[in-house]
């Protein structure tokens, strides 16, 4: 049996604090059998972190700033996309609204911080 199709508006999505800022859980752990998750994140004090299994895609919807990838800052602005493979330490600075896609659905146990074992 296939998973049901989902249509959800940002205003109806659960909202929570995350490592990167406030996020709207457009498609996330409240849904079953997802191939990926999708969050809209208002970047606010993003703490550098990495994932061992998950890949993330950041698409900047509004604003500008920088995304740090393995210690190198990359300027981004509205319309920029960033591909973050597993193992890349990343974080973001600036005032941005970003669509973040996690593939596969990144689990809570796949969030790590540099220097923590």
C-alpha positions in Angstrom: 0.0 0.0 0.0 1.4 3.4 -0.9 1.6 6.4 1.4 -1.1 9.0 1.1 -0.5 12.2 -0.7 0.0 15.2 1.6 -0.9 18.9 1.1 -0.1 21.2 4.0 0.1 25.0 4.3 2.9 26.6 6.3 0.4 28.3 8.6 -1.0 24.9 9.5 2.3 23.1 10.1 3.7 22.6 13.6 6.4 25.1 14.5 9.4 24.5 16.8 12.8 25.7 17.8 15.6 23.9 16.0 19.4 23.9 15.9 19.2 26.6 13.2 16.3 28.7 14.3 12.5 28.5 14.2 11.1 25.9 11.8 7.7 25.0 10.3 7.5 21.2 9.9 5.9 21.1 6.5 6.7 17.4 6.1 8.3 15.8 9.0 8.2 13.3 11.9 4.4 13.8 12.3 4.0 12.1 8.9 4.6 8.5 8.0 6.6 6.8 5.3 8.4 9.9 3.9 11.2 9.8 1.4 12.4 13.2 2.7 11.4 15.9 5.1 10.8 19.6 4.3 11.0 22.5 6.8 10.9 26.3 6.3 13.5 27.7 8.7 13.9 31.3 9.9 17.7 31.2 10.5 18.5 32.5 13.9 21.7 31.6 15.7 22.4 28.4 13.8 24.8 26.1 15.7 27.2 24.2 13.6 26.3 20.5 13.3 26.4 17.5 10.9 24.6 14.4 10.0 26.2 11.0 9.4 23.4 9.6 7.2 21.3 12.5 5.9 21.9 14.9 3.1 20.4 18.4 3.3 19.4 20.9 0.6 19.1 24.6 1.6 17.1 26.9 -0.7 17.1 30.5 0.3 13.6 31.9 0.0 14.3 35.4 1.5 17.2 37.3 2.9 20.9 36.8 2.7 23.8 35.7 4.8 26.4 32.9 4.7 26.4 29.1 5.0 29.5 27.6 6.6 30.6 24.3 5.2 33.5 22.5 6.8 34.9 25.9 8.1 34.5 27.8 4.8 31.9 30.6 4.6 29.9 30.8 1.4 27.7 33.9 0.8 24.1 33.1 -0.1 21.0 35.2 -1.0 17.5 34.7 -2.2 17.6 32.0 -4.9 20.7 30.3 -3.7 20.8 26.5 -3.2 23.3 24.6 -1.1 23.8 20.8 -1.2 25.2 19.5 2.1 26.3 15.8 2.0 26.6 13.6 5.1 29.5 14.4 7.3 29.9 18.1 6.3 29.9 20.3 9.4 27.5 23.2 8.6 25.7 26.2 10.0 24.3 29.5 8.8 24.6 33.2 9.7 22.4 36.1 8.6 18.7 36.8 8.3 17.3 34.3 6.0 14.2 32.2 5.5 15.3 28.8 4.0 13.5 25.8 2.7 15.5 22.8 4.1 15.0 19.4 2.5 16.4 16.4 4.3 17.0 13.1 2.4 16.3 10.6 3.7 14.0 11.8 6.4 16.7 12.9 8.9 16.0 11.3 12.3 16.7 12.9 15.7 19.5 10.4 16.3 21.4 11.7 13.2 22.3 15.2 14.6 25.8 15.6 15.9 28.0 18.6 17.0 31.7 18.9 16.3 33.8 17.9 19.3 31.1 15.9 21.0 31.5 12.1 21.1 
